[in-house]
Amino acid sequence: MSHGTRPSIVSHRLPCRRYLNRRALFGWLVAWFLTTGLTAGVGWGDERRLDYTLSFPAAAQHYVDVRLEFTTADAAVEVMMPVWTPGSYLIREYPRFVQDLKATDAEGKSLPLVKTRKNRWQIDTQGSTRVALQYRVYGHELSVRTNWVDGDMAILNGAATFLVPVDRLADPCRIGVTLPPTWPRSVCPLPADPTAPHTFLASNFDQLVDSPILCGPCQIFPFQVAGINHYLVNLGDDSLWDGQKAAQDLAQVVAAQQAFWGDVPYPEYYFLNVILGGGGGLEHDNSTLLMAGRRTMIAPQSYRRWLSLCSHEFFHAWNVRRLRPQALQTYDYENEVYTRELWVAEGLTSYYQSLLLVRAGLWTPEQWLQNLSSEIRAVETRPGNLVQSLSESSFDTWIDFYRPHENSPNTSVSYYGRGAVAGLLLDAEIRRLSGGAASLDHAMVKLYQQHRETGYSNDDLLRICNELTNSDLSDWFDRYIHNANAFEYDAALALWGLQLTTAARGEAASESRSEPVTLGITLRDVDGKTIVSAIRSGSAGETAGLNLDDEVLAINGRRVNASSFTEELRGLKPGETAQILVARRGQLREIDAVVAANPTEAWRVVRLRKPTPEQAAQWANWLGLPPAETADATDATDAKDSTQSTETDAANENT
């Protein structure tokens, strides 16, 4: 909801007001009546409401000033700030950005304030029934789960901004934004307070945390799908963006996903697109916050990735925001919340994000197969694929996924990437066992219908898959979800008339490859030194005894850096020995390493030249294609452009 600070600035909602449907109007009225007793300005409201005011007197220094006012009958009030944000499972310690915290009573008299924990403070009210809390938040981290404030704009996330009394999370909130004179708009997916400009209403703290706020020169592109208002909001350098075209493409994404779920759970929806560089997105009930670059839209490949990211985050409006693992039904903002279902929440979302772009007509089948090939390659070339299971990866996200280190590829997997490939195989298994009568689509919709209010577990998904197939998939779940076993692709891909190319089976690379041999190590140049930064488990480099942080000086008597080391390896054949001179803690060592053949990393998925009618029918059903488009088999390797792995996009989600 945006409101102008001057008569010449018109709210973006006005052009769409006549299109508001009953569902959107009902949601707006509910939020309004939850905050009865509103006054024209932000100040002392009803006895249960929390009144927040945001202002920017030091925006150029990256500060947002926050004022919280509330009434209380308690002698002492303890307030807290979240340490993580839903959708990004890492303790991020937001209170480290808080400073100048002060408490006063209604007359402005200072009240005693003491810090009791890293994210809690206790206020001695001294009998006052009205308390005001004033503090500053430093915002200079451009991401989808932190704050960014500068002289031109602000991007604010609730968990990183708002303190709240620990026993008042269920109380309604009112947020007033005081904009600098040169900032024309504030946009937030919360309902707007009709009595005051730049003021928003939240029914509770959960909804407040769930609603990013953008302030500054926002460009707004409204569109409707199924009678529901949607908005693309661009903030930043959009000089190379065609906002109308992007909004039209998003409308196709929205239509495909609404058709998938058969339900529209939000009153309206915002794609909050910050065009300041970087990437990633974070999901919310009625919006998503996205990061994009200035040139994203003019490069076809990067624009497809952006659409894929939008598709991923929008799918979360159902899967994650409404349909949650049981452990995430209630958020504990002060502690880790453990679940073994993130492979469903994120992995299956990653599977569908690109598949639904094909069904929406925004990706070609060839682009989908190239993306699928990238996903499989990323999984199959990661040694941790056979070390950590998907359920373990989900559980360990708090200590693992967002904090990768040089040995992570050897010991862990991504519940995004491996989860997406598991989704592919599970989809095929359901279709095979049901004779094509059911699919993973049906399983997800049933899970949503049955567990939206209660949350779900892995066992709930298993039960639904069993019901759809009249079979027992317990062994499948044990093998691929709860244990770290290699995926079997042949039967699954054959269902759709697909196969992995022969070269992807681990054949030695041909002599025509530019890098026919490898030691399985990664080098990087740092301050004039060439350092071993990663060693692949089971590689020739590990066998030879190379260590992390070894400084590589020469190979076969020739001085090298990270680039020339690779060039020197190209002169060797598999089985030959490379003599490597390294410095380890200041001591020179010579290490003999037997180089290995570099197995192809293609893992290309291609269509059979002559699929059977049954395979062609399954292909059409899977991708939502008319029968005519299945007549000619297509080899994904013949496509002239490629689409990056969705694992890369999804891994950027909260980065």
C-alpha positions in Angstrom: 0.0 0.0 0.0 1.6 3.3 -1.0 0.5 6.8 -0.2 1.9 10.0 -1.5 3.5 12.6 0.7 2.3 15.4 -1.6 -0.9 16.0 -3.5 0.9 15.2 -6.8 1.9 11.8 -5.7 -1.0 9.3 -6.2 -1.3 6.0 -4.4 -0.6 3.1 -6.6 -3.8 1.5 -5.3 -6.2 4.0 -6.8 -6.0 2.8 -10.4 -6.9 -0.7 -9.2 -9.5 0.3 -6.5 -12.4 -0.4 -8.8 -11.2 -3.9 -9.4 -11.1 -4.9 -5.7 -13.0 -8.1 -5.3 -14.9 -9.3 -2.3 -12.0 -11.5 -1.0 -9.5 -8.6 -1.0 -12.0 -6.2 0.5 -12.9 -8.7 3.2 -9.3 -9.2 4.2 -8.7 -5.4 4.3 -11.8 -4.9 6.5 -10.8 -7.7 8.9 -7.4 -6.1 9.5 -9.0 -2.7 9.9 -11.5 -3.9 12.6 -8.7 -5.7 14.4 -7.2 -2.3 15.1 -10.3 -0.5 16.4 -9.7 2.7 18.3 -7.4 4.2 15.6 -6.5 7.8 15.8 -5.5 10.1 12.9 -1.8 10.0 13.8 0.5 7.3 15.2 0.3 7.6 19.0 -1.4 6.1 22.0 -4.0 3.8 20.6 -6.2 1.1 22.1 -5.0 -0.6 25.2 -3.7 -3.8 23.3 -2.3 -2.2 20.2 1.4 -1.8 19.6 2.1 1.5 17.8 5.4 1.7 15.8 6.8 4.7 14.0 9.6 4.5 11.5 11.6 7.6 10.5 14.9 8.4 8.7 16.6 11.4 10.1 20.0 9.8 9.4 19.2 7.7 6.3 22.5 8.7 4.6 24.3 7.1 7.5 22.1 3.9 7.0 19.9 4.3 10.1 16.2 3.9 10.6 14.8 5.3 13.8 12.1 3.1 15.5 9.6 4.2 18.1 7.3 1.7 19.9 4.5 2.9 22.1 2.2 0.7 24.1 0.1 0.6 27.3 0.7 -1.8 30.1 -0.4 -2.6 33.7 2.8 -4.4 34.5 5.5 -3.2 36.9 8.1 -4.5 34.5 8.0 -5.2 30.7 10.4 -7.4 28.9 10.9 -6.8 25.1 12.7 -9.0 22.6 14.0 -8.9 19.1 14.0 -11.9 16.8 17.3 -13.6 16.0 16.2 -15.2 12.7 13.5 -14.7 10.1 11.1 -17.4 8.8 12.3 -18.9 5.5 16.0 -18.3 6.3 17.1 -20.9 8.8 20.1 -19.4 10.4 20.6 -17.5 13.7 21.5 -14.0 12.4 21.6 -12.0 15.6 19.7 -9.0 14.5 20.0 -7.2 17.9 23.7 -6.5 17.0 22.4 -3.7 14.7 20.3 -2.0 17.5 21.7 1.0 19.3 20.6 4.0 21.4 17.8 2.1 23.1 15.8 4.2 25.5 12.5 3.9 27.4 10.3 6.7 28.6 6.8 7.2 30.1 4.0 9.2 28.8 5.5 12.5 30.0 8.9 11.7 28.5 10.6 10.7 31.7 13.3 8.2 31.3 12.5 4.7 32.6 15.2 2.2 33.8 16.2 -0.3 31.1 18.5 -3.3 31.4 19.6 -5.9 28.9 18.8 -9.4 30.2 19.8 -11.6 27.2 21.4 -11.0 23.8 18.1 -10.1 22.4 16.0 -9.1 25.4 15.7 -5.9 27.5 13.6 -5.3 30.7 11.9 -2.0 31.4 10.9 -0.9 34.9 7.7 1.0 34.2 7.7 2.7 37.7 4.0 2.6 37.7 3.5 4.3 34.3 0.7 2.7 32.2 2.2 4.1 29.0 5.7 3.2 27.7 7.6 4.5 24.7 10.7 2.7 23.4 13.0 4.5 21.1 16.0 3.0 19.2 18.0 3.0 16.0 18.7 0.1 13.7 21.7 0.2 11.4 20.9 -1.1 7.9 23.7 -1.6 5.5 23.4 -5.3 4.4 21.7 -5.7 1.1 19.8 -9.0 1.3 16.3 -10.3 1.4 16.4 -10.9 5.2 18.2 -7.8 6.5 17.9 -4.0 6.2 19.2 -1.6 3.7 18.9 2.2 4.3 20.7 5.0 2.3 19.9 8.5 1.2 17.6 7.4 -1.5 15.6 4.4 -0.2 15.0 1.8 2.5 14.3 -1.9 2.4 13.1 -3.1 5.8 12.5 -6.6 7.0 10.4 -7.1 10.1 12.5 -9.5 12.1 15.5 -7.2 11.7 13.6 -4.1 12.6 11.0 -4.5 15.3 11.2 -5.1 19.1 8.1 -6.4 20.8 7.0 -7.2 24.4 7.6 -10.9 24.9 4.0 -11.5 25.9 2.3 -9.4 23.3 3.0 -11.2 20.0 -0.7 -11.8 19.5 -1.6 -8.1 19.8 -2.5 -5.9 16.7 0.2 -3.5 15.4 0.1 -0.2 13.7 3.1 1.0 11.7 3.5 4.6 10.7 6.2 5.6 8.2 7.6 9.2 8.2 9.3 9.6 4.8 12.1 12.0 4.0 10.7 14.8 1.6 12.3 13.3 -1.4 11.0 9.8 -1.0 7.7 9.6 -2.8 6.3 6.2 -1.7 6.1 3.5 0.9 4.9 0.0 -0.2 4.0 -2.8 2.1 1.7 -5.9 1.6 0.0 -5.1 4.9 -3.5 -3.4 4.8 -3.3 0.3 4.8 -4.7 2.4 7.6 -7.3 4.6 5.8 -7.0 7.4 8.4 -3.3 8.2 7.9 -0.8 8.2 5.0 2.0 5.7 4.9 0.5 3.8 7.8 -0.1 0.0 7.8 -2.0 -2.4 10.0 -0.9 -5.9 11.2 -3.2 -8.2 13.1 -0.2 -9.6 15.2 3.6 -9.7 15.3 3.8 -12.7 13.0 2.1 -10.7 10.3 4.3 -7.7 11.0 7.5 -9.8 10.6 6.0 -11.3 7.4 5.6 -8.0 5.6 8.6 -6.1 4.1 8.5 -2.4 3.7 10.0 -0.6 0.7 10.4 3.2 0.8 11.6 5.5 -1.9 11.0 5.8 -5.7 9.0 2.6 -6.2 7.7 1.9 -9.7 4.4 -0.1 -9.5 3.0 -2.3 -12.2 -0.4 -3.7 -11.2 -2.0 -6.7 -12.9 -5.0 -9.0 -12.2 -5.3 -12.8 -12.3 -8.6 -14.5 -11.6 -10.0 -11.2 -10.2 -7.2 -10.8 -7.7 -4.9 -7.8 -7.6 -1.1 -8.4 -8.0 1.7 -5.9 -8.1 5.2 -5.8 -9.5 7.1 -3.2 -7.5 10.5 -2.1 -8.8 12.9 -0.2 -6.6 16.3 0.7 -7.7 17.8 1.2 -11.2 15.1 -0.1 -13.5 16.3 1.9 -16.5 16.9 -1.4 -18.4 13.7 -3.0 -17.2 10.4 -3.3 -19.1 8.1 -3.4 -16.1 4.9 -3.9 -18.1 6.5 -6.9 -19.9 7.7 -8.4 -16.6 4.3 -8.0 -15.1 2.7 -9.7 -18.0 5.0 -12.7 -17.7 4.4 -12.8 -13.9 0.7 -13.0 -14.7 1.3 -16.2 -16.6 3.3 -17.5 -13.6 0.5 -16.7 -11.3 -2.2 -18.2 -13.5 -0.2 -21.5 -13.8 0.3 -21.8 -10.0 -3.3 -20.9 -9.1 -4.4 -23.6 -11.5 -2.0 -26.1 -9.9 -3.3 -25.5 -6.4 -6.9 -24.8 -7.2 -7.0 -22.2 -4.5 -6.1 -18.5 -4.0 -5.2 -18.1 -0.3 -4.1 -14.4 -0.4 -6.2 -11.2 -0.8 -3.6 -9.6 -3.1 0.1 -10.2 -3.8 3.3 -8.2 -4.2 6.5 -9.0 -6.1 8.9 -6.6 -4.4 11.7 -6.4 -6.8 14.8 -4.6 -5.6 17.1 -3.8 -8.6 20.4 -3.1 -6.9 22.4 -6.1 -7.9 22.8 -9.5 -6.3 20.1 -12.2 -6.3 17.8 -14.3 -4.2 14.4 -14.0 -2.7 12.4 -14.6 0.4 8.8 -15.7 0.7 6.0 -14.1 2.6 2.3 -14.8 2.9 1.2 -12.1 0.5 4.5 -11.0 -1.1 8.0 -11.9 -1.9 11.1 -9.8 -1.6 13.5 -10.3 -4.6 16.9 -9.0 -5.5 17.9 -8.4 -9.2 20.5 -6.7 -11.3 20.1 -3.7 -13.6 20.8 -5.9 -16.7 18.8 -8.9 -15.5 16.0 -8.4 -18.0 18.0 -7.6 -21.1 19.9 -10.9 -21.0 17.5 -13.8 -21.9 19.3 -16.3 -19.7 19.4 -14.1 -16.6 15.8 -13.0 -17.1 14.7 -16.7 -17.3 16.5 -17.2 -14.0 14.7 -14.3 -12.5 11.3 -15.7 -13.6 12.4 -19.0 -12.1 13.2 -17.3 -8.8 9.8 -15.5 -8.9 8.1 -18.8 -9.6 10.0 -20.4 -6.6 9.0 -17.7 -4.2 5.4 -17.5 -5.4 5.0 -21.3 -5.0 5.8 -20.7 -1.4 2.6 -18.7 -0.9 1.1 -22.2 -0.6 4.0 -24.6 0.2 5.8 -23.1 3.2 3.7 -20.1 4.1 0.3 -21.9 4.4 1.4 -25.5 4.2 4.1 -25.9 6.8 6.0 -28.6 8.5 4.5 -29.2 11.9 7.6 -27.8 13.7 7.1 -24.5 11.8 3.4 -24.1 12.5 4.4 -21.6 15.3 7.5 -19.6 15.0 10.0 -19.3 17.9 11.8 -16.1 16.9 14.5 -16.6 19.6 15.6 -20.2 19.0 16.3 -22.7 16.2 13.2 -24.6 15.1 14.2 -28.1 13.8 12.4 -30.0 11.1 13.2 -32.9 8.7 10.8 -31.7 6.0 12.7 -28.8 4.3 13.3 -31.1 1.3 9.5 -30.9 0.8 9.3 -27.2 1.6 12.2 -26.1 -0.5 13.3 -29.1 -2.6 9.8 -29.8 -4.1 9.3 -26.1 -4.6 12.6 -26.1 -6.6 11.3 -29.0 -8.7 8.1 -27.1 -9.5 9.5 -23.6 -10.0 10.8 -24.4 -13.4 8.3 -27.1 -14.4 5.5 -24.7 -13.9 7.3 -22.1 -16.1 7.0 -24.6 -18.9 3.3 -25.1 -18.2 3.0 -21.3 -18.1 4.5 -21.1 -21.6 7.5 -19.1 -20.4 10.2 -21.8 -20.8 10.5 -24.2 -23.6 10.7 -28.0 -23.0 14.4 -27.8 -24.2 15.2 -25.2 -21.5 13.5 -27.3 -18.9 15.6 -30.4 -19.9 18.8 -28.4 -19.7 17.8 -27.1 -16.3 17.0 -30.6 -15.2 20.4 -31.8 -16.5 22.1 -29.1 -14.4 20.2 -30.2 -11.3 21.2 -33.8 -11.8 24.8 -32.9 -12.5 25.0 -30.8 -9.4 23.7 -33.6 -7.3 25.7 -36.4 -8.8 29.1 -34.6 -8.8 28.9 -33.7 -5.1 30.5 -36.4 -2.9 28.2 -35.5 0.0 25.4 -36.9 -2.1 26.3 -40.3 -0.6 27.0 -39.0 2.9 24.0 -37.0 4.1 20.3 -37.8 3.6 17.7 -35.3 2.7 16.0 -35.5 6.1 19.4 -35.0 7.8 20.1 -32.0 5.5 16.8 -30.5 6.5 17.5 -30.9 10.2 21.0 -29.6 10.0 20.2 -26.4 8.0 20.8 -24.3 11.1 24.5 -25.2 11.2 25.2 -26.3 7.7 23.3 -24.9 4.6 23.9 -21.2 5.2 27.5 -21.7 6.5 29.2 -23.8 3.9 33.0 -24.3 4.2 35.7 -25.9 2.1 34.7 -29.4 3.1 30.9 -29.0 2.8 30.7 -30.6 -0.7 32.3 -33.7 0.7 29.9 -34.1 3.7 26.6 -32.5 2.9 23.9 -32.1 0.3 21.5 -29.3 -0.6 17.8 -30.0 0.3 17.1 -27.6 -2.6 19.0 -29.3 -5.3 18.8 -33.0 -4.2 15.3 -32.3 -3.0 14.3 -31.2 -6.5 15.7 -34.3 -8.1 14.0 -36.4 -5.4 10.8 -34.6 -6.5 11.4 -35.7 -10.1 11.8 -39.3 -9.1 8.9 -39.3 -6.7 6.7 -37.8 -9.4 7.7 -40.5 -11.8 7.1 -43.2 -9.2 3.6 -42.0 -8.4 2.7 -41.8 -12.1 4.2 -45.3 -12.7 2.4 -47.0 -9.8 -0.9 -45.3 -10.5 -0.8 -46.0 -14.2 -0.8 -42.3 -14.9 -3.9 -41.7 -12.9 -2.0 -39.7 -10.2 1.1 -37.6 -9.9 3.1 -35.6 -7.4 0.8 -32.7 -8.3 -2.1 -34.6 -6.7 0.0 -35.4 -3.6 1.0 -31.8 -3.0 -2.6 -30.6 -3.4 -3.9 -33.3 -1.0 -1.2 -32.4 1.5 -2.2 -28.8 1.3 -5.9 -29.6 1.7 -5.4 -32.0 4.6 -2.6 -30.3 6.5 -2.8 -26.6 5.9 -4.2 -26.0 9.4 -2.2 -28.7 11.3 1.2 -28.9 9.6 2.6 -32.1 8.1 5.4 -34.6 8.6 7.3 -36.8 6.2 4.9 -39.6 7.2 1.9 -37.6 6.1 3.4 -37.2 2.6 4.2 -40.9 2.5 0.6 -41.8 3.6 -0.8 -39.6 0.8 1.5 -41.1 -1.8 0.5 -44.6 -0.7 -3.2 -43.7 -1.0 -2.7 -42.3 -4.5 -0.9 -45.3 -5.8 -2.5 -48.0 -3.7 1.0 -49.1 -2.9 3.6 -48.8 -0.1 6.4 -46.4 -0.8 8.0 -46.8 2.6 11.1 -48.4 1.0 11.4 -45.6 -1.5 11.2 -43.0 1.3 13.7 -44.9 3.4 16.1 -45.3 0.5 16.0 -41.8 -0.9 14.8 -39.5 1.9 16.0 -41.0 5.1 19.2 -42.5 3.8 22.0 -41.3 1.5 21.7 -43.7 -1.4 22.5 -43.0 -5.1 19.5 -42.1 -7.2 18.3 -44.5 -9.9 17.2 -42.6 -13.0 16.5 -45.1 -15.8 12.9 -46.1 -14.9 11.8 -42.6 -13.9 13.1 -40.9 -17.0 11.9 -43.7 -19.3 8.3 -42.9 -18.2 8.6 -39.6 -20.1 10.7 -40.9 -23.0 13.9 -39.5 -21.5 17.3 -40.9 -20.9 20.7 -39.9 -19.6 23.4 -39.7 -22.3 25.9 -42.5 -22.4 28.8 -40.1 -21.6 27.0 -39.2 -18.3 27.6 -42.7 -17.0 31.1 -41.9 -15.8 33.0 -42.7 -19.0 36.4 -41.2 -19.1 36.5 -37.9 -21.0 37.6 -38.0 -24.6 40.9 -36.6 -25.6 39.2 -33.7 -27.2 38.1 -32.4 -23.8 40.1 -29.3 -22.7 40.6 -30.8 -19.3 41.1 -34.5 -19.7 42.6 -35.1 -16.3 42.1 -33.8 -12.7 43.4 -33.9 -9.2 40.1 -33.0 -7.7 41.4 -29.9 -6.0 40.4 -26.3 -6.1 43.0 -23.5 -6.2 42.6 -19.8 -5.6 45.1 -17.0 -5.8 45.3 -15.0 -2.6 47.8 -12.1 -2.1 50.2 -13.6 -4.6 50.0 -17.1 -3.3 48.2 -20.1 -4.9 46.3 -21.9 -2.2 44.5 -25.2 -2.1 41.0 -24.1 -1.1 39.0 -27.4 -1.5 39.8 -31.0 -2.0 37.2 -33.4 -3.3 36.7 -36.6 -1.3 38.2 -39.6 -2.9 40.1 -37.5 -5.4 43.7 -38.0 -6.7 44.7 -34.9 -4.7 43.4 -36.4 -1.5 45.1 -39.7 -2.2 48.4 -38.0 -2.9 48.3 -36.2 0.5 47.6 -32.6 -0.5 46.2 -30.6 2.3 43.9 -27.6 2.5 45.8 -24.3 2.6 48.9 -25.8 1.0 50.6 -23.2 -1.1 51.2 -24.6 -4.6 54.5 -23.3 -6.0 55.2 -25.5 -9.0 54.2 -28.6 -11.0 56.8 -30.7 -12.8 59.4 -28.0 -12.2 57.3 -25.1 -13.6 56.1 -22.2 -11.4 52.3 -21.9 -11.5 49.3 -20.0 -10.3 45.6 -21.2 -10.2 45.2 -20.8 -14.0 48.5 -22.1 -15.2 48.3 -25.1 -12.9 45.2 -26.2 -14.9 47.1 -25.5 -18.1 50.0 -27.7 -17.0 47.6 -30.6 -16.1 46.3 -30.6 -19.6 49.6 -31.9 -20.8 49.3 -35.1 -18.8 47.4 -38.3 -19.5 45.4 -40.3 -16.9 47.7 -42.4 -14.8 50.8 -40.2 -15.2 52.5 -38.7 -12.2 52.6 -34.9 -11.5 55.3 -33.7 -9.1 53.9 -30.9 -7.1 56.0 -28.5 -5.0 54.0 -27.0 -2.1 54.8 -24.9 1.0 53.0 -26.1 4.2 53.4 -23.9 7.2 56.6 -22.6 5.7 58.2 -25.9 4.9 58.7 -27.0 1.3 57.4 -30.5 0.3 57.4 -32.4 -3.0 54.2 -34.5 -3.5 53.8 -37.1 -6.3 50.2 -37.2 -7.5 48.8 -39.6 -10.0 46.4 -37.7 -12.1 43.0 -39.2 -12.8 40.7 -39.1 -15.8 38.2 -36.3 -15.6 34.8 -37.9 -15.8 32.3 -36.0 -17.9 30.0 -33.8 -15.9 27.4 -33.5 -18.6 24.7 -35.7 -17.0 22.6 -34.6 -20.0 18.9 -35.6 -20.1 17.7 -36.0 -23.6 14.5 -37.2 -25.3 14.4 -40.5 -27.2 14.3 -40.0 -30.9 11.2 -42.2 -31.2 9.2 -42.2 -27.9 6.3 -44.6 -27.6 2.8 -43.1 -27.7 2.5 -43.8 -24.0 5.7 -41.9 -23.4 4.6 -39.0 -25.6 1.3 -38.8 -23.7 3.1 -38.8 -20.3 5.5 -36.1 -21.6 2.6 -33.9 -22.7 0.7 -34.4 -19.5 3.8 -33.6 -17.4 4.7 -30.4 -19.2 1.1 -29.3 -19.9 1.7 -29.5 -23.7 -0.9 -30.0 -26.4 -0.5 -33.3 -28.2 0.8 -31.6 -31.3 3.9 -30.4 -29.5 5.0 -34.0 -28.6 5.3 -35.3 -32.2 9.0 -34.3 -32.7 11.4 -35.6 -30.2 13.9 -32.9 -29.0 17.4 -33.4 -27.8 18.1 -30.9 -25.1 21.8 -30.8 -26.1 20.9 -29.2 -29.4 19.4 -26.1 -27.7 21.5 -23.0 -28.3 21.1 -21.5 -24.9 21.2 -23.0 -21.4 19.5 -22.4 -18.1 21.4 -22.4 -14.9 20.6 -25.0 -12.2 17.7 -24.1 -10.0 19.9 -25.2 -7.1 22.0 -22.2 -7.8 19.0 -19.9 -7.8 17.5 -21.5 -4.7 20.7 -21.5 -2.9 20.9 -17.8 -3.5 17.4 -17.4 -2.0 18.6 -16.2 1.4 22.1 -15.1 0.6 
